[in-house]
Amino acid sequence: MTHSIKTQGHSERSRTMIKINKQKNGYAVLELLFYIAFFTVLSSVVINAMITMTRSFKETTIQAELVQSGNIIERMSREIRQASDITSISSTDLKLNAVEFKLSGSDIQLFENDIFVGNLNTPNIIVTALAFTQITTAKGKAVKIELTLKSANDTSDNTKDFYDTIVLRGNY
């Protein structure tokens, strides 16, 4: 009798385990679907954040390139400030004593003693406009520079404008 009770108890336990296993299988599929949905939503949020950060970084890099290209106008200002006279001037060409700035296509070329030294702008910066204007007063001469730049990497065609008026040496 003891033996049959053990067998009977053992078979009841196995039936209960079978029922429990069947219930766990049903929950496992639902849990799996829930985790897949949760992972999908979480992944899309992370990917969207990464795309936003990448765009923001690209825009910041482009703006930094444009601002740093303001060194072009600083270089021109230094040369003009050191010059004693203007040899020739047009809207896109300025020739001082030994230095000349010339817009050629989308590059500002620098010549020293009529020898080409190089471009003032980097290859990824495009000069969209350059204008030199001579200002003559009773006290002396000055040059007004208007410069517009854009990045070759920028698909939205944002530009940055730079302006400066420089008095020639000995005229202030």
matplotlib code that plots the C-alpha trace (Angstrom):
import matplotlib.pyplot as plt

x = [0.0, 2.7, 4.2, 1.0, 0.6, 4.0, 3.2, -0.1, 1.5, 4.2, 1.7, -0.3, 2.9, 3.8, 0.3, 0.6, 4.1, 2.7, -0.1, 2.5, 4.8, 1.8, 1.0, 4.7, 4.9, 1.9, 3.5, 6.9, 5.5, 3.8, 6.9, 9.0, 6.6, 6.7, 10.5, 10.8, 8.4, 10.3, 13.6, 12.3, 11.0, 14.2, 16.3, 14.4, 14.8, 18.6, 19.0, 17.0, 19.2, 22.3, 21.1, 20.2, 23.6, 25.4, 23.5, 24.2, 27.9, 28.1, 26.4, 28.7, 31.8, 30.6, 30.0, 33.5, 35.1, 33.4, 34.3, 37.9, 38.0, 37.7, 41.5, 41.4, 40.2, 42.6, 45.5, 44.3, 43.8, 47.4, 48.8, 46.6, 47.5, 51.3, 51.0, 51.8, 49.7, 47.3, 48.8, 45.5, 42.0, 38.9, 35.9, 37.7, 41.4, 43.6, 47.2, 49.3, 53.1, 54.3, 51.1, 48.1, 44.8, 42.8, 39.5, 39.9, 36.8, 36.0, 39.5, 41.3, 44.8, 47.7, 50.6, 53.8, 56.1, 54.0, 54.6, 51.7, 52.0, 48.8, 45.1, 44.1, 41.0, 41.1, 39.7, 36.5, 35.7, 34.2, 34.4, 31.0, 31.7, 34.6, 34.5, 37.3, 36.3, 38.8, 37.9, 39.7, 39.4, 41.3, 43.3, 44.2, 43.2, 41.4, 40.1, 36.7, 36.5, 33.3, 33.8, 31.1, 32.1, 30.3, 31.4, 31.7, 30.4, 27.2, 24.2, 21.9, 24.2, 24.6, 27.0, 29.0, 29.7, 32.8, 33.3, 36.3, 37.6, 41.3, 43.3, 46.6, 49.8, 50.7, 47.1, 45.9]
y = [0.0, 2.3, 1.6, 2.4, 5.6, 6.7, 5.8, 7.6, 10.7, 10.5, 10.4, 13.3, 15.4, 14.6, 15.6, 18.8, 19.4, 18.8, 21.4, 23.8, 23.3, 23.8, 27.1, 28.2, 27.5, 29.9, 32.6, 32.1, 33.1, 36.1, 37.1, 36.7, 38.9, 41.5, 41.5, 41.7, 44.7, 46.3, 45.8, 47.2, 50.4, 50.8, 50.3, 52.9, 55.4, 54.8, 54.9, 58.1, 59.7, 58.7, 60.1, 63.4, 63.6, 62.8, 65.6, 68.0, 67.2, 67.7, 71.1, 72.1, 71.0, 73.0, 76.1, 75.7, 75.4, 78.6, 80.6, 79.4, 80.5, 84.0, 83.7, 84.5, 88.0, 88.4, 87.6, 90.1, 92.7, 92.3, 92.7, 95.8, 97.3, 97.0, 98.4, 102.0, 102.3, 100.5, 99.6, 98.5, 97.5, 96.0, 94.3, 90.9, 91.9, 93.9, 94.6, 96.3, 97.0, 93.4, 91.4, 90.6, 89.0, 87.6, 85.7, 82.9, 80.7, 79.8, 80.3, 83.4, 83.3, 85.0, 86.3, 87.8, 89.7, 88.4, 84.7, 82.5, 81.4, 79.5, 79.7, 81.3, 79.1, 75.4, 73.0, 72.4, 76.1, 77.8, 81.6, 82.6, 86.4, 88.7, 92.5, 95.1, 98.7, 101.6, 104.4, 107.6, 110.5, 113.7, 111.9, 108.8, 105.5, 102.4, 99.2, 97.7, 93.8, 91.9, 88.1, 85.3, 81.7, 78.3, 74.8, 72.2, 69.7, 71.6, 70.3, 73.1, 75.8, 77.9, 80.8, 83.0, 86.7, 88.5, 92.3, 94.5, 98.0, 98.4, 101.7, 101.6, 102.2, 105.9, 106.9, 107.1]
z = [0.0, 0.8, -2.5, -4.4, -2.5, -3.5, -7.1, -6.9, -5.4, -7.9, -10.8, -9.4, -9.2, -12.8, -13.9, -12.0, -13.5, -17.0, -16.4, -15.0, -18.0, -20.4, -18.7, -18.8, -22.5, -23.1, -21.0, -22.7, -26.1, -24.7, -22.8, -26.0, -28.0, -25.2, -25.1, -28.9, -28.9, -26.0, -27.7, -31.0, -29.3, -27.3, -30.4, -32.4, -29.6, -29.4, -33.2, -33.5, -30.8, -32.6, -35.9, -34.2, -32.5, -35.8, -37.6, -34.8, -34.8, -38.6, -38.3, -35.5, -37.5, -40.5, -38.4, -36.8, -40.3, -41.5, -38.4, -38.5, -42.2, -40.8, -40.6, -44.3, -43.6, -40.8, -43.1, -45.7, -42.9, -41.7, -45.2, -45.9, -42.6, -43.4, -46.9, -47.6, -50.8, -53.1, -56.5, -58.0, -56.8, -58.4, -57.0, -56.7, -56.9, -54.6, -55.3, -52.6, -52.7, -52.9, -52.1, -54.3, -53.4, -56.3, -56.5, -58.9, -59.2, -55.6, -54.2, -52.9, -54.3, -52.7, -54.7, -53.2, -55.6, -58.5, -57.5, -56.6, -53.0, -52.6, -51.8, -48.6, -48.2, -47.6, -50.3, -48.3, -48.1, -51.1, -51.5, -52.9, -52.9, -52.4, -52.8, -52.2, -52.0, -51.7, -49.3, -49.7, -47.3, -46.7, -44.0, -45.9, -47.5, -46.3, -47.9, -47.1, -47.5, -47.8, -47.9, -48.1, -47.5, -47.5, -46.7, -49.5, -46.9, -46.2, -48.2, -47.0, -48.5, -45.4, -45.8, -43.4, -44.1, -43.0, -43.1, -42.3, -43.0, -42.7, -42.8, -44.6, -42.6, -42.3, -42.9, -39.3]

ax = plt.figure().add_subplot(projection="3d")
ax.plot(x, y, z, "-o")
ax.set_aspect("equal")
plt.show()
